[in-house]
Amino acid sequence: MYYLSQLSPTDAVDPKSRHKGKLNTESLLKSRDVNWTSLRPVYIYGPLNYNPVEEWFFHRLKAGRPIPIPNSGMQITQLGHVKDLAKAFLVVLGNEKASKQVFNISGEKYVTFDGLARACAKAGGFPEPELVHYNPKEFDFGKKKAFPFRDQHFFASVDKAKHVVGLTPEFGLVEGLTDSYNLDFGRGTFRKEADFSTDDLILGKKLVLQA
């Protein structure tokens, strides 16, 4: 089961979350005499992932464009490689230690938005990117998503998965992003075509303010 998690699997959760159905499912399973395990990934990345957030950065890096990042760029987030997530499913299957347990699944380290942009550049062999910070409240992007992450801190502890079922992530962030680039975007495959329309709104306003 997928559920976007909080810092620890035992911390309080938000009952108003758009993922409350998954939380309700966990509660239902706990109330029944069945065997279950819940995996809660944070952001997933890697080759052939259904929604590779790193692709957003790769499109801009390949085009040689500045990378617009909301607010300070110091927001802390966390990514887990899709292969490590697949490994987690294999590790918990038939594992008595995983019975009726909840595990956060992700990479071990956290990263800022600015740091992620630079890590994507390093992974793809691109020059240091130009980062442009902006206030999202100053723009009307309509239904378009100007940035692939929530504009907030969003990370979780994976210590329980490491200690209980021995699940240690195989990929560090740059290594994982390099794997993603080499096996997916770098080969010319991607889930979404490049769309720089929201970037142009942000960059256009920046040029006007500088004039």
N, C-alpha and C positions, 0 to 999 in steps of 0.2 A: 504494500500500500504506500502511496506517496502522500506526504503531509509536510508542508513547509513549517519548520520547527522553530522553537525558541532556544535559548542558550543551552539548557539541559533538558533531557527527556522528561525530567520530573518537575520542571518549572511550570508555573501557571500558564495557561494558554488563553487566547482571546476567543470567547464564545461567539463573538460577532464576526469572526474571520470569514472570508469567502470560502475557506476550506473547512468550515465547521462540519460539513457532511462527513468528512474523513475522520474528524475528531469524534463525531457521533458514532461512527462505525467502530472506532476503537472502544468506546464505552459499551456498545452493544456486545462486542466480542468478550469484553471483560465480564459481562453479566451472564454469559453462556458457558457451559462446560465444554469448550472446544479448544483446540490447540491453535495458537495464532502468534504471529510476530509482526510488528509494525516498523517499517523503515521510513524515516523522514529525511529525505535529501534536502540540501539547501539548493543553490543554483547548480545545475548540471551542465557540463561542457564536454567537448570531445568529438571525434569524427563520427559523422552520421547520426548524431543526436538530433532529436526531432526539433529542438529549439536551441541551437547553439548560440548562446549570447555573445561568444567571442567573434562570431561572424560579423556583427555590427562594427566592431573595431577593425577587422581585417579589410572590409570594404573601403573604409576611409583611408586606411594606411596604403592600400594598393593604389588608390586614386590620388595619393599625395595630398590629401585634404587635411585641414585642421580637425581636431576631435573635440566637439562641444561636450562639456561635462557640467551637469547642474551644480550650482552653488560652489562650495569650496573645493570639491574633489577629494576631500579628506574623509568622506563617508566610508565606513569599513564594511566590506562584504566578504563573501567566501564562496569558493567554487569547488565542486567535486567532479573528477573525471568520470565519464560514463562507464569506462571499463572497471573502475573501482566500485561503482554502484552495482554493476553486473556481478562482480565478485562477492559483494555483500549478500546478494540473493542466494548465491551458491553456498556461502558460509553458513547462513542461518537455516537452510533447508535440512530437516532431520536432526538439527542440533538441539539437544535438550537444554543447553544453556540459553538458547534464544527463545525458548517457549514462554509465551505470554509476556514478552519484553518489548520495549520500544527503544529503537536506536536511531540517533542522528547519523547521517551518512554525508561526508564531505571530505575535502582536503584538510590537512592538519593546520595550515596557516591561513591567516586573514590577509586581506589586501585592500588598499584604498582604491577608489575609482581612478585616480591619477596613476597609481601604481599599476593597475590592471592595464591601462592604455599603454604604458611603457613596456609592460611584460609582453603584451601582444606584439608590439613592434620588435622586440628582441626575438620572440619566437619565430616571426616571419622574415627576419633579416632586413627589417626596414630601419631607416634613420630614426633618431629620436623625434617623436611626434610633437607638433605644436598643439598645446591644450588650450582651449578657450572656455572659460567658466562663465556661466550665465545664471540669471534668476528666472526659473520657470514661470513664476507668477507674472512676469512681464510679457508673456506670450500666450497666444491662443493657437494651439496646434490642432484644434478640432479633435477628431478621433484618432489622429496619428500619434504614435508613440515616439517621442523625441530621444529617448534613452532607454536601453534595454533592461535597466535595473530599477528597483524601488529607490527613490531618493531618500534613503535613510540608512542607518547602520543595520546590518542584517547578517548574523553569523550564529554558529552553534558549536557546542562542544562535541567532539567525536570520541572523547575519552572512554565512555561506556562501551562502545563498540570495540575499541582496542583492548580493553581490559577483560571484558566478558567473553567475547568470541574471537579475540585475537586478530581483529581486522585492522591492519595497518595500510593506509593508502599507498599505492605503488607510485603515484605520480606527484612530484612537486609541481607548482603552478607553471613555471616557465617550461619545464619538461613536458607537461601535459598540453600546454598551448602549442608547443612545437609539434607534438604528436598530432594534434588536431589540424594544424596548418598543413603539415606534410601529407597527411592521409585524406584530407578533405578539401578545404578552401584552396590550398596551393595546387591542387589538381584541377581546379576550375569547377568544383562542385560546391553548391551552397543551397540552403533551403529557401532563401529570399533574395530577390534581385535588389541591387543597391537603390536606395531612395534617399536622396540628400535634400529633400524639400524642406524639412524642418531645420536642417543645418543652415540652409541658405537664409531662412528667416532670422536665425540667431546671428549668423555672421554679418548679414546685411545691417542689422541694428548696431552691431559693434562698430562697423565702419562709419555709420552715421554719427555715433557718439564720439568717435575719434576725430572726425572732421572739424 
